[in-house]
Amino acid sequence: MAITYPVDVENTKWSLYKISTAEVVSGRHKWCNQDGVEPVGLDPDFTYLLEVNEAKPTYDSATHKIEKTTTIDVPNNTITQSWDVKALKQTEIDERTPANVEINGIKMATDLQSQAAFSNMMTLLNEAGMADTEMVMIKDCFGASHAMTLADFRTQAVAYGLHCYQAFHSA
């Protein structure tokens, strides 16, 4: 018996699924005919599964990871790609966190490129003649922006510079 699927023939994708081996034989196919009717004479060991792709959820990549999952539902003729957000183990968090120093709750990267950027920013702000009460932005080692006054930035810049200097001379 032919089954009619309500499909947008141009944009909908399908997977060919082999029932006896429980495997997806191939995927990302357009529907094989324009009228949305399942092909006549299809081997009964095969079925078409509508590909459903769920949107990726938002998550904090510093503390979580995302894993792709596939759910096959033969009775409803669907194959769904979804996402699971899983907490990272502390060892994984440590591996993903660049070398840094924490100053006033902000983790600042201590690699040479970050030190140079920090120094260049300090020079720029000094040359611009900004007032100590003006707001500036810095990025932490994860790329998140933090706002502070120029006076606070200067205090943090000195602490950051001293940390990097001591680390350089203790190695």
N, C-alpha and C positions, 0 to 999 in steps of 0.2 A: 504494500500500500504506500503510495507516494505521500510524503509529508510536505506541507507548504510552510515555509519559514517566513515570518515577517522581517524582511531584511532590506537595508539600504545596500543594494547590490554593489555599488561603486566603492563604498567606504568600509563596509563590514568585512572582517577577516574571519576565516574558518580554519580549523585544524582537522586533519583526517586521522581518526583514532581506530586502532585495531583492538577489538573487544577481547579476543582470545588471549592476546599477549599483554593486554593492559598497557599499550604504548601509543604514544603520539607518533604516527608515521611521518607526518609533515605538517607544517603550519604556515600561517601568514598568507593563505590563499584567498582570492576573491571567490565569491560564489560562482559555481560553474555554469549557471544559466541565468538569463535575465528575468524569468518569471518566478523565481524563489521556490520552485518545486524541487524536491530531492530527486536526483537522477534515478531513472527507472533502471532496474537490473543491477543495482549496486550490491556487491557481495555482502550478505547479511553479517559477516564478521567485521565489517567496517561501518563507521558512522561519522557524520560531520558534527563537530562541536563548535559552537559560537564562541569566539575569543572575546573575553571580557577583561579589560585592563583597568584596574582600580588606580586612582591617583596615589602618588607617594605621600605619606603623611609628613608633617613637619616634625622635626626632632632636633635635639642638641647633639651634634656630631662629636662634641668633646666628651660626652658621657654615655652616648648610645650609638648603636649601629643599626642598619636596616638590612633585612634579609628578604629576598624575593621568595614567595611561596606560590605554588600552583595547585589549584583544586580542580579535579576532574569530576564532573557530574554527568554521567552518561544518561540517566533517565531524563534529565532536563536539557540534554545536548549542549552543555556549556563547559568551557575550560577557562577558569578565572585566575589571572595573575594578580596577586595582592602582595602586601608588604607587612612584615612584622618588625616592630621596633623593639630592640633588646638592649638592656643595660650592659655597658661594658664592664668587664672585671677591672679591678684596680690596676693590675699589671698592663692591661690593654690601654687604659687611660694614661698611665705613665709612659708607655711606648709612643703614644700619639702626641704627648705634650712636649713641645720644643724646650730646649734648655732655657731657663728663665729665672728671674728674681721677682719676688712678690713685694711690692712697695705700696702701702696703703690700700691693700686688697686688690691691686691690679698686677697680674702676672705679665711682666715685660720680657720679651725674648732677648737673649744675650748673645746671639750669633753675630758675626762681624757685620753683616748687612744691616741688621737692626741697630747696632751701635752707631754705624755710620749715618743711618737715617735719623736717629735721635739727635746726633751731633749737628747734622745739617738743619734739622728743625729748630734747634736751639739758636743756631747762628741766624737763621732767617727771622725768627721772632725778635731777636736782639736788634738786628738791622732794621726791622720794620718800625721800631720805636713804639711798640704796643704798650698800653697801660697795664699794670699788674692786675687790674680788675677785669680785663677783657677775657672772654672765654676762648679756649683752645681745645682741640680734640687730639687724643692719642689712641692708638690701637694696641690692644693687649696681644699676647702671643697666640691667641686663637683668632685674631682679626676683628674682635668686637671693639667698637669705638667707646671712649670714655671722655666726657666733657669735664673741664676744670678751668679755674682761673689761671692766668699766666703766672701769678705768684705761686700757686700750688704746683704748677708744672715745673717751675724753676727749682723748687724744693725737691720734687721727685727726680728731676734731672741730675741733681747733685748726688742724691742717694744712689741712683742708677749708675752714674759714672764711677762713683767710688767702688761699688760692687764689681763692676766690670774691670776696673783697674786692679783691684785686689785679686780677682780671679786670674787675670793675665799674669800677674807677678808671682802667684803661688803655684803656677803650673810648671 
